[in-house]
Amino acid sequence: MVALDEDALICDLAETYGIYNYRALPLRTVATLCIGLSVNSRIRMRQAGLETSFDTYLLAQAVDVLNVLCWMKTKDGEKGRNRPFMISDKLKSKKPVEDTGRFADADDFEAFRARFFKPEKEGE
């Protein structure tokens, strides 16, 4: 979460728990508190690639599906013309979510670690 958007995480920790300096706490405590952040927290929305709350996004999805179902019953829908625009597409983040270095399993992590900490050869 820190690598993704530290400012959003700081705001969420301050708003939710009143913590203004998370670095002063033990890492395990901060990790536990981060897990407890709501789905609508800034950092969780950033992880999901949303610009608005998850509830609002789900409502937009419901409206989009209803619009498409109604459109399909029209002459334009039968011919595939003038499809309605998707509100939910407007609520998605324009910025791509960066890969924060997740690993599929312990072997994947160990392979990355071996490459990262590969000993340097002399003369390089």
C-alpha positions, 0 to 999 in steps of 0.5 A, spaced: 500 500 500 505 504 501 508 503 494 502 504 491 500 511 494 503 513 501 499 519 501 492 516 500 494 511 506 497 516 511 490 520 510 486 513 511 490 512 517 489 519 520 482 519 518 480 512 521 485 511 527 487 518 528 494 515 526 499 521 523 505 518 523 505 510 522 512 509 521 513 510 529 508 504 530 511 496 529 510 494 522 505 488 524 501 493 527 500 498 521 499 492 517 493 489 521 490 496 521 491 497 514 487 490 513 482 493 517 481 499 512 474 499 509 473 498 502 471 505 501 478 508 503 482 512 499 487 506 498 482 501 497 479 505 492 486 506 488 487 499 489 481 497 485 482 502 480 476 506 482 475 514 482 469 513 487 466 509 492 465 501 491 457 502 493 457 508 487 460 504 482 456 498 483 450 502 483 453 505 476 454 498 474 446 496 475 444 502 471 448 500 466 446 493 465 438 496 465 440 501 460 443 496 456 437 491 457 432 497 455 436 499 449 436 492 446 429 492 446 429 498 441 430 498 433 437 501 434 439 495 439 436 490 434 441 493 429 447 494 434 447 502 433 447 507 438 449 503 444 448 507 451 454 509 454 457 506 460 456 510 467 461 505 470 466 506 465 467 514 467 468 512 474 474 508 473 481 511 474 484 513 468 491 512 471 493 504 471 494 501 477 501 499 478 504 492 480 506 492 487 510 486 487 505 480 489 508 473 488 504 467 487 507 463 492 513 462 496 517 459 490 516 465 486 518 470 492 525 466 493 526 466 485 525 473 485 529 474 491 535 470 488 535 474 482 535 481 486 540 479 491 545 475 486 552 476 488 556 481 484 562 479 479 568 482 480 570 487 475 563 489 474 
